[in-house]
Amino acid sequence: MNVRNMLSVGIAAIAIAAFPAFSTNLFAQSMNGSWEVTGGTLHGTAIPANVAFTMTIQVAGNTFVANSGNMTSAGTVTANLQASPQQVTFKIDNGNDPGRELRGIYKFEGQAMTITFSETGQFPDTFESTADNKYLTLNYQIGTGRNTGGVAGNRRGTQRNITTPPGQNPKTTDGNSSAAAF
């Protein structure tokens, strides 16, 4: 076996051995970048488009910053990749609702992501938000910069300069969200 092949086998062995130790961070790594809410439901009722338009989340490693109108929350994010569906916990350290932990389930579909949160402190068992289960379901897309008026990053690490179209910067409401700035 030549040196190149031995090096490849060694790197593969290290990666396989290290995989379990890093499994809780893989979620955060796979969603690194800026995400924008494209819609969602709260307790079975659709979130108004002008509110959804203001909602973003930026993830870098195992940290996040979530914005909704003039509310901001920041903290850490971890995941349970062994659960089905996969589970995620956002722990708010700064901003709105410090000390709160939001538990949810998540899935990726192409360049889209869906996260459903529960108000009970337990993980949701479905992605459907109803009046009975009181879940919050948010649908995200890779960030385009629509809310920032500037540069936005995405999971591929590329950046684009995109500004909010004139007349489309919505007014926000002061309603209480069940998930802080999410």
Backbone hydrogen bonds, N-H to C=O, Kabsch-Sander energy under -0.5 kcal/mol:
donor,donor_aa,acceptor,acceptor_aa,energy
6,M,2,N,-2.2
7,L,3,V,-2.5
8,S,4,R,-2.1
9,V,5,N,-2.4
10,G,6,M,-2.4
11,I,7,L,-2.5
12,A,8,S,-2.2
13,A,9,V,-2.3
14,I,10,G,-2.2
15,A,11,I,-2.4
16,I,12,A,-2.4
17,A,13,A,-2.4
18,A,14,I,-2.3
19,F,15,A,-1.2
21,A,18,A,-0.6
22,F,18,A,-1.2
22,F,19,F,-0.9
23,S,19,F,-0.6
23,S,20,P,-0.9
25,N,22,F,-1.5
26,L,22,F,-0.8
26,L,23,S,-0.7
27,F,23,S,-0.5
29,Q,25,N,-2.4
30,S,26,L,-2.4
31,M,27,F,-1.3
32,N,29,Q,-0.9
33,G,59,V,-2.7
34,S,153,G,-1.1
35,W,57,I,-2.7
36,E,141,Q,-2.5
37,V,55,M,-2.5
38,T,139,N,-3.3
39,G,139,N,-1.0
41,T,137,T,-2.1
42,L,45,T,-2.9
43,H,135,Y,-2.6
45,T,42,L,-1.7
47,I,40,G,-2.7
51,V,48,P,-1.1
52,A,48,P,-2.5
53,F,49,A,-2.4
54,T,51,V,-1.4
55,M,52,A,-1.6
56,T,67,N,-2.3
57,I,35,W,-2.2
58,Q,65,V,-2.7
59,V,33,G,-2.4
60,A,63,T,-2.2
63,T,60,A,-1.7
64,F,75,G,-2.0
65,V,58,Q,-2.0
66,A,73,S,-3.3
67,N,56,T,-2.6
68,S,71,M,-2.4
69,G,54,T,-0.6
71,M,68,S,-2.4
73,S,66,A,-2.4
74,A,94,N,-2.3
75,G,64,F,-1.9
76,T,91,K,-1.8
77,V,62,N,-2.3
78,T,89,T,-2.1
79,A,24,T,-1.0
80,N,87,Q,-2.5
81,L,79,A,-0.7
83,A,80,N,-0.7
87,Q,80,N,-1.7
88,V,104,G,-2.7
89,T,78,T,-2.8
90,F,102,L,-2.6
91,K,76,T,-2.9
91,K,89,T,-0.6
92,I,90,F,-0.6
92,I,100,R,-3.0
93,D,74,A,-2.9
93,D,91,K,-0.6
94,N,74,A,-2.3
96,N,72,T,-2.7
99,G,92,I,-3.4
100,R,97,D,-1.8
102,L,90,F,-3.0
103,R,101,E,-0.6
104,G,88,V,-2.7
105,I,116,T,-1.9
106,Y,86,Q,-1.9
107,K,114,T,-1.8
109,E,112,A,-2.7
112,A,109,E,-1.9
113,M,140,Y,-1.9
114,T,107,K,-2.6
115,I,138,L,-2.3
116,T,105,I,-2.5
117,F,136,L,-3.4
118,S,103,R,-1.8
130,T,128,E,-0.5
134,K,130,T,-1.6
135,Y,130,T,-0.5
136,L,117,F,-2.2
137,T,41,T,-2.7
137,T,135,Y,-0.5
138,L,115,I,-2.9
139,N,39,G,-2.9
140,Y,113,M,-3.6
141,Q,36,E,-2.2
142,I,111,Q,-1.0
143,G,34,S,-3.8
149,G,145,G,-1.7
150,G,145,G,-0.5
152,A,160,R,-1.5
154,N,158,T,-0.9
157,G,154,N,-2.2
160,R,152,A,-1.4
162,I,150,G,-1.7
162,I,160,R,-0.8
168,Q,165,P,-1.9
177,S,175,G,-0.5
180,A,177,S,-0.8
182,F,179,A,-2.9
